[in-house]
Amino acid sequence: MANIINRQQTFSTNGTVTAAGLHNLIDTALVNSAIIKNQQEITTIGTADLLLIAPDSVDSSLAPRKVTVQNLFDDGLTSGTFTTINLTGALTYGTATGNRTVSTTATISTATISTATISTATISTATISTGIVTSLTAGTTNSTAATITNGTITTGLIPTLTSGTTTGTAGIFTSGTIATLNSTTGTIGNLSTTLAGDFTISQGTATLATSGATAGTYGSVTAIPFITIDAKGRITSATTGTFSSTPADGSITFAKLSTSTTETDNAAKRVAKAWVQFDGLTNVGGFCTIKDDFNVSTVADNGTGNYTINFSTAIGNVNYAIAGMAQPTSAVPNGIGISPAVSPTSAALTVVTWSGTGPGISDAERVTVVVFAS
């Protein structure tokens, strides 16, 4: 090791350097030639290698001091900023107070972090006991597994969640809001919430809201059920009303009568399809006066003792049965029959009347005709 060159030796400007002065300068240097020559470049430093640390002083009495690389990093680095550092061993970080910024972007292979705020990081294997993770994607090559015992996850993808205890590998969420829950597998064991106001879940049990209808059976052989259903298909009210087995007057129409082919069951065949009573002595515009009728529109006066009865609704076929009577104008009885000159049709029937004394037909005062058909 060398001493500091003696700076007390002075020389005048443009003066003469004497041999004695030069020797005095060189003799006090005592320079170790190994420091100046035969230097070898080294590319790696071992933990036991020695380093010379020069003091930040011009004091000639302070010589450079030596230290090993191991001691330098264990004891010597008390404070400072290191822009590039590679650590291959395990790193324990946590007991010191204050804020320490390791890196805004870091790769931690194995570590225990007691308290940390991580903005952007790739963590392959880590145990985080307390921390706030703003964005976490679990299950990819960047993070194969993670155990979070205490913290707040604002945005995260959890492919599998197993409900457990607060100190296990999973947690029980006693309060909080899940804005969107997507799950392909798993079981929700305990959920309390209200869905759409009509369906509730409490402690894992689902309950439908009451609809307003009282539970029971409605309707019987003598009671008609009256039910109200809302837009969601729910029965909101249910009551009953009585009905009578006797139909109201006018509620049964001819169209509702039986048309069975069984004779005892066919009411339609038992009633007249048309009937009329008219005055055969009158003629108003070519028509006789109708006194009463059913299904007859007009009775045409075709001449003495000859009348055409026109049906309001056509008869179903021309094979209908006819019954009739005629009241004479004198004590001599009259007769009535179908006109031999005009065949019956479904729309009209022509009849003739005659006197029992005369050789031909004659008018009758009161003529009645009834028609039955299928």
Beta strands, then each sheet from edge to edge (+ up, - down):
strand 1: 50-53
strand 2: 65-68
strand 3: 91-93
strand 4: 106-118
strand 5: 121-133
strand 6: 136-137
strand 7: 145-148
strand 8: 151-153
strand 9: 156-157
strand 10: 193-195
strand 11: 199-202
strand 12: 205-208
strand 13: 223-229
strand 14: 235-242
strand 15: 274-284
strand 16: 287-294
strand 17: 296-303
strand 18: 306-311
strand 19: 321-327
strand 20: 334-338
strand 21: 348-355
strand 22: 366-372
sheet 1: 1+ 2-
sheet 2: 3+ 4+ 5+ 7+
sheet 3: 3+ 4+ 5+ 8+
sheet 4: 6+ 9+
sheet 5: 10+ 11- 12+
sheet 6: 13+ 14-
sheet 7: 16+ 15- 22+ 19-
sheet 8: 17+ 18- 21+ 20-
end
